[in-house]
Amino acid sequence: MGRIEKLLPALSGLIVLCLMDSGWSQSVFSARGVGEIQASPGARLDGMGGAGTAIRDSVILTITNPASPASINRTRVSVSGAYRWIQVTDNVASDPRDYADFQGVALAIPFYNHWTLSAGIDPYSIARSSWFWSRDFNNLGYEEQYRVSGGFSRILLGVSLPVNSRLQIGGGVRMLFGTVDQTFTINFVSSLYRDAQYINRLNSKSVGATAGMLWEFLPGWSVGGYYYAKQRGDATLKFSYVDSDSVRTTDGSLEFPASIGAGLSGMVKPRIRLAGDVLLTQWGDAVIAVDQTLPTADTWKISAGAEYQPLHGGLESFFNRLYYRIGMSTENLYLTNEFGDTPRLTMVHAGLGIPLKTSDRRIDIALSWGIRGNVADFGAKETLFGLSFTLESAESWFVRRK
């Protein structure tokens, strides 16, 4: 196990790289609305397709369900990152893209009388894409560039507690804030014409309530659910030309949809856990532009997975100490085409959990592969490959009182 721990500096460096700007090469489906929605609950659950709403486990930190942190018995902290490779195919060409991203930090602290405080920050959406066109009009050559950048971040703050030995509840707030820039540039080949550029900048922040529950209805089997309320916040849309004092500002509001998640989890054998989730996000009721309403649809995500858990006797071989995971997920995106159809993303997942010395520290790694959209209906098809990782540790800052 000492050899694995020697990899920690390298993994920490990889996290730093994920925190850095990785360029403009991302999904073409991130260019509209508030960008591509990010929904990573950490690499452990990523390896199970993202399912984990109903998991009760003292050695896993997840705050998507506000009631989940009540399961832990020591302070736990985690940090996550991801690498994505995308092959974009349209009517003209096939273009490979890749990027790395920070996927979040989470902290949960158990304190007096079995209550647990939890906090985390992660990306809610990422808007990052660009296109280039070379054109010629009446022998006038020019290039057009359309670039989208920015996104929205999410902060979750919560309190959870066990009502009794089988039921735990939680609640808190979700804060969303961020900026999305849309930049359009025309560069002329001839110096007789002046290059032009305009920028649309949308920024907003809002706060909403969250609530969740976990109930063990049979030994080893639990159901869970959570609710995120709709959020409406003040928003500003600024339209400006480069090298010009002309700025048009429109004030309004930006709505983020309510979400309802439910899950089932259970142990079918002493070392095999199954989990399944359903998530409904009510994008059809949300207004995601200040001066117009973009066509949106409610999204459904279904995920399922399994985990083979290790022995904990301390004398087993390295491979018998690992967590092995598989999963799948399918979901539709929130923006529609002119016919009201939405692109679908279907993925398969696999993962490993590598304990470090004891079960109090762990590296989780997940691999994902999937397909999103199609050329005929949405103008592009994307083949995706993902690698995500989470470093999680238990600390002795606070010890739950008996």
Order of alpha helices (4+ residues) and beta strands (2+ residues): alpha-alpha-beta-alpha-beta-beta-beta-beta-beta-beta-beta-beta-beta-beta-beta-beta-beta-beta-beta-beta-alpha-beta
